[in-house]
Amino acid sequence: MDLSQALVVLGKAIGAGLAMGIGAIGPGVGEGNIGAHAMDSIARQPEMSGTITTRMLLAMAVTESTGLYSLVIAFIILFAL
């Protein structure tokens, strides 16, 4: 492997790492906020815990999908470009 190919591989690795690293910050913070606010809501209205938990899990799934998008982008950077 010559130098130019090594630099391309290096750039791909750095780009994929940054895409995944930065792309994981948002879902992590979002899921933390969702969980914290759901616990606050359950503490205020314990009789609604089933509904709150269901909606919390749905919101967490939607939030996690953005992390999965960044994983897909990282794979595209590594293997398709």
C-alpha positions, 0 to 999 in steps of 0.5 A: 500500500502506498502513501496515498492509499494509506492516507485515504484509509486514515481519512476514512477511519477518522471520519467514521470515528468522528461521525460515530462519536459526535453522532452518539452525543445527541442520543445519549443526552436526549435519552437521559433527558427523556428518562429524567423527565419520565421519572419526574412525571411518574413521581408527580402522577403515579397512577399514570406510570403505565402510560408514561412508561410506554411513551417514554420507551417510544420516545427513546426508540425515536431518539436512538434512531439518530444514533443508528443513522450515524452508525450507518453513515460511519459504515458508508464512510468506511466501506462504500467510499 
